[in-house]
């Protein structure tokens, strides 16, 4: 499977985690189309960033929950991968059918989660 040319929107409030995730995605052949570290910035980008294939969203952004951003992306038909230290238990019931990676995650875990989320088209 190849991810070359695929575009991802990343929302993560911890700088080192964001840098690590961007490195992982680059090594996997993904292009980071946009990234945000604050909820307000993420909401704005969620409505405006073009041609994204998937979004990876940190659930907790400095105490704010990312679900308003997830709702915008869901309405746009963008597949969502949540990242959280709490696993599936960190998601409210209305989101518990979405893909989750548990922090700290490895490159292999990110790759496998994206493959499962997007299927054979990745």
N, C-alpha and C positions, 0 to 999 in steps of 0.2 A: 504494500500500500504506500502511496506517496501523498505527502501533504504539501508538496512544492506549489507555491503560488497561493495557497490558502491563507485567508486573512482572519485574524483573531482580535477580539476586543478584550482587554484585560483590566479588571478592577481589583486593586490590591492596595491597602493603606500602609503596609510596612515596606519601606524602601528596599531593604535587603532581600526580602521575599520577592518583591516585584522584579528586581534585577535578576535574581536566580531564575524566576519563571520565564522572563524574557530570554535568558540564555538557553534554557531548556527548549523553548519553542523554536528559537533560531536553529538549534542543533537538529531539531526534528523537521526543519524546512518550512516552518510557519512564518508568516509576516505579521508582526504586531501592527495592526491598522490604527489602533488608538489605545491609550492607557490612561487610567484615572486613579487618583489616590483619595479623593474626597467624594462624598455622596452627591453633592451639587454638581460637581464636574462630571461625574459618571452619568447622572441623569441627562445633562445637556448632550453629552457625546452619544448616549444610547439612542437619542432621537435623530442625531445628525450623521453619525459615521456611516459611510456607504460600503456596500458590498462586503459585509462580514459573514464568514462561514460559521462562526461559533463565538461564544463569549465565555470567559472564565471569570467568575465573580467570587471574591472574598465575601463571605456572609456578613462579617462584622467589620464595619469601617469606622474605627475610632468610637465605638459605642452605638453607631447608627446601623440599622439593618439595611441590606442591599436590595430588599425585595421591591421597592418602587422602580429600581433600574431593571430588575428581572421582569417586571410586568411590562415595561415598555418594550423590552427585547422580545418577550413572548408574543406580544401583539404584532411585532414585526416578523415573526416566524423564525427568529434566530435561536438555534439550539444553545442551551445553557449548561455549563458545567460549574457547579458550586464548589468552592474550596473553603474548608473549615477545619478547625482543630477538634470540633465536636462530632464529626461524622454525620450520618443521616439524622441523628438526634438533634442536630443543630438547625434543622429545617422545620418550619411550621407545617402542619398537615397538608395545606394546599400546595406545597412545593415538594412533598416527600417522594414524588414519583420522578423527580429530576436526578440527573447524574451528580455524584459527589466524589471529590477526592479529599482525603484526609491529610491535613498538615501534620508534620512535615512530609512532603511527598517527594518521590524520586522521578527522574526522567522517564523511567519505564512505566511508572504509575500514571503519569500524565499522558504518555503515548497510548497506553492501553485504554484509559478512560476516553480519550478523544476517538480512538478507533471504535469503541463500543457505542459512543454517542452518535457518531456519524456513519457508522457501518462501513461497508466495503468501498464506499465512494472516497474515503480518506486516502 
